[in-house]
């Protein structure tokens, strides 16, 4: 069984901490010259580097989750609370999104997707302009929904099975620190025996 779990008095936002670290443009020893710092950058303001653990922790910490796969794939199965967006018609498919989404993580079938980085960047800019998004990221090139479903199938659901969508009521899990081995939660997490069973935490 998955055997190690540590509980603190407050839940840890590990995904936010990792994002904050990523947002630091220069380390203390590599300060750029004034000319370099004022030059416009063509690099995107988002990162395509999130894995299964990051996506799970984003769910735990209340980050908005966006499914960028086809709607047919979304119907067959998606992460609980994930919202679907079609990158080929962003404005139309984003009408049902909340008015404010400060933190967003997106997942896609990155090995098979036909979406380009330009489309991801367009959606990022839309979220900044219209959803007050301040932190935006995507799953990495190795991500696939089926591989996420293997360890976290209890978070996945299908519209075909008529499972209820409780958008406001996310399940309460501890954060994953080391996959299958170490978790960090609070006293409330410790009392949620069903959630601990789903993560196969034994002690």
C-alpha positions as CSV (number, residue, x, y, z in Angstrom):
1,X,0.0,0.0,0.0
2,X,0.9,3.7,-0.2
3,X,2.2,4.1,3.3
4,X,3.5,7.5,4.2
5,X,1.4,10.5,5.0
6,X,2.2,13.7,6.9
7,X,-0.3,16.1,8.2
8,X,0.1,19.8,8.9
9,X,-2.3,22.3,10.5
10,X,-2.8,24.1,7.2
11,X,-3.1,22.7,3.6
12,X,-0.1,23.3,1.4
13,X,-0.4,24.9,-2.0
14,X,2.5,23.2,-3.6
15,X,1.4,24.0,-7.2
16,X,1.3,27.7,-6.4
17,X,4.8,27.5,-4.8
18,X,6.2,25.8,-7.9
19,X,4.5,28.3,-10.2
20,X,5.9,31.2,-8.1
21,X,9.4,29.7,-8.5
22,X,8.9,29.4,-12.2
23,X,7.8,33.0,-12.5
24,X,11.2,34.3,-11.2
25,X,12.9,35.7,-14.4
26,X,16.4,35.8,-13.0
27,X,18.3,34.2,-10.2
28,X,20.1,36.6,-7.8
29,X,23.5,35.9,-9.5
30,X,22.2,36.4,-13.1
31,X,20.8,39.9,-13.1
32,X,20.3,41.2,-16.7
33,X,21.5,44.5,-17.9
34,X,19.0,47.4,-18.2
35,X,19.0,47.0,-22.0
36,X,18.2,43.3,-21.7
37,X,15.4,43.8,-19.2
38,X,13.6,46.4,-21.3
39,X,13.8,44.5,-24.5
40,X,10.4,42.8,-25.5
41,X,10.3,39.1,-25.1
42,X,8.6,36.8,-27.6
43,X,8.6,33.8,-25.2
44,X,5.2,32.8,-23.9
45,X,4.2,33.7,-20.3
46,X,3.0,30.2,-19.6
47,X,4.8,26.8,-19.2
48,X,4.0,23.5,-20.7
49,X,5.6,21.4,-18.0
50,X,3.0,20.0,-15.6
51,X,2.7,16.2,-14.9
52,X,0.2,14.0,-13.2
53,X,1.2,15.0,-9.7
54,X,1.0,18.7,-10.5
55,X,-2.5,18.3,-12.0
56,X,-3.7,16.3,-9.0
57,X,-2.3,19.0,-6.6
58,X,-4.0,21.7,-8.7
59,X,-7.3,19.9,-8.2
60,X,-6.6,19.7,-4.4
61,X,-5.8,23.4,-4.2
62,X,-8.8,24.7,-6.1
63,X,-7.1,25.6,-9.4
64,X,-9.5,25.8,-12.4
65,X,-8.9,22.8,-14.7
66,X,-9.5,23.1,-18.4
67,X,-9.8,20.1,-20.7
68,X,-8.5,21.0,-24.2
69,X,-9.2,17.7,-25.9
70,X,-12.1,17.1,-28.3
71,X,-15.6,17.2,-26.8
72,X,-16.0,13.6,-27.7
73,X,-13.0,12.7,-25.5
74,X,-14.3,15.0,-22.8
75,X,-17.7,13.1,-22.9
76,X,-16.0,9.7,-22.6
77,X,-14.0,10.8,-19.5
78,X,-12.6,13.8,-17.8
79,X,-11.3,15.0,-14.5
80,X,-13.9,16.0,-11.9
81,X,-14.8,19.7,-12.2
82,X,-12.8,20.1,-15.4
83,X,-14.4,22.5,-18.0
84,X,-14.1,22.0,-21.7
85,X,-12.8,24.6,-24.1
86,X,-12.4,24.2,-27.9
87,X,-9.3,26.0,-29.0
88,X,-10.6,26.3,-32.5
89,X,-13.4,28.6,-31.2
90,X,-12.2,30.0,-28.0
91,X,-14.7,32.8,-27.4
92,X,-17.7,30.7,-28.2
93,X,-16.7,27.7,-26.1
94,X,-15.6,30.0,-23.2
95,X,-19.0,31.6,-22.6
96,X,-19.8,29.1,-19.9
97,X,-16.5,29.7,-18.0
98,X,-16.6,31.6,-14.7
99,X,-16.0,35.4,-15.0
100,X,-12.8,35.2,-12.9
101,X,-10.2,32.4,-13.1
102,X,-7.0,33.5,-11.4
103,X,-5.3,30.2,-11.6
104,X,-5.7,27.8,-14.6
105,X,-4.1,24.5,-15.5
106,X,-4.9,22.9,-18.9
107,X,-4.5,19.3,-20.0
108,X,-4.5,18.0,-23.5
109,X,-3.6,14.7,-25.3
110,X,-0.2,16.2,-25.9
111,X,1.3,13.3,-27.8
112,X,-1.6,13.3,-30.3
113,X,-3.0,16.8,-30.3
114,X,-3.2,18.9,-33.4
115,X,-3.1,22.1,-31.2
116,X,-0.2,24.4,-31.7
117,X,1.7,26.5,-29.2
118,X,0.2,29.5,-31.0
119,X,-3.3,28.3,-30.0
120,X,-2.3,27.7,-26.4
121,X,-0.8,31.3,-26.4
122,X,-4.1,32.7,-27.8
123,X,-6.1,31.0,-25.1
124,X,-3.7,32.2,-22.4
125,X,-4.0,35.8,-23.7
126,X,-7.8,35.4,-23.7
127,X,-7.8,34.2,-20.1
128,X,-5.6,37.1,-19.0
129,X,-7.8,39.7,-20.8
130,X,-11.2,38.3,-19.9
131,X,-10.8,36.0,-16.9
132,X,-8.2,38.0,-14.8
133,X,-5.9,35.0,-15.0
134,X,-2.6,35.4,-13.1
135,X,-1.2,31.9,-13.4
136,X,-1.6,29.7,-16.4
137,X,0.1,26.4,-17.2
138,X,-0.3,23.3,-19.4
139,X,0.5,19.6,-19.0
140,X,3.8,18.5,-20.6
141,X,4.3,16.6,-23.8
142,X,4.3,13.2,-22.1
143,X,0.8,13.7,-20.5
144,X,-2.1,11.6,-21.6
145,X,-5.5,11.3,-19.9
146,X,-5.3,7.5,-19.8
147,X,-2.0,7.6,-17.9
148,X,-3.5,10.1,-15.4
149,X,-6.6,7.9,-15.0
150,X,-4.4,4.9,-13.9
151,X,-3.4,6.3,-10.5
152,X,-6.2,8.9,-10.1
153,X,-9.2,7.1,-11.6
154,X,-11.4,8.1,-8.6
155,X,-11.1,11.7,-9.9
156,X,-12.3,10.8,-13.4
157,X,-15.9,10.7,-14.6
158,X,-17.8,10.2,-17.8
159,X,-20.9,12.1,-19.1
160,X,-22.0,8.9,-20.8
161,X,-22.4,7.3,-17.3
162,X,-24.6,10.2,-16.1
163,X,-22.4,10.8,-13.1
164,X,-23.4,14.0,-11.2
165,X,-21.1,17.0,-11.7
166,X,-20.7,18.7,-8.4
167,X,-18.7,21.7,-9.5
168,X,-18.6,23.4,-6.2
169,X,-17.8,20.4,-4.1
170,X,-14.3,19.1,-4.9
171,X,-13.2,16.1,-3.1
172,X,-10.7,16.9,-0.3
173,X,-7.4,15.1,-0.6
174,X,-3.9,15.8,0.8
175,X,-1.2,17.1,-1.6
176,X,1.1,14.6,-3.2
177,X,4.7,15.2,-2.4
178,X,6.2,11.9,-3.7
179,X,3.8,9.9,-5.9
180,X,2.6,6.8,-4.2
181,X,4.7,7.4,-1.0
182,X,4.4,10.8,0.7
183,X,1.4,13.1,1.1
184,X,0.9,16.4,3.0
185,X,-2.5,17.4,4.4
186,X,-4.2,18.8,7.5
187,X,-6.3,17.5,10.3
188,X,-9.4,17.6,8.1
189,X,-7.8,15.4,5.5
190,X,-6.9,12.8,8.2
191,X,-10.6,12.5,9.1
192,X,-11.6,11.8,5.5
193,X,-11.1,8.0,5.5
194,X,-12.7,7.5,2.1
195,X,-10.3,9.9,0.4
196,X,-7.4,8.2,2.1
197,X,-8.6,4.8,0.9
198,X,-8.8,6.1,-2.7
199,X,-5.2,7.2,-2.5
200,X,-4.4,3.8,-0.9
201,X,-2.8,5.5,2.2
202,X,-2.6,2.9,4.9
203,X,-0.6,4.8,7.6
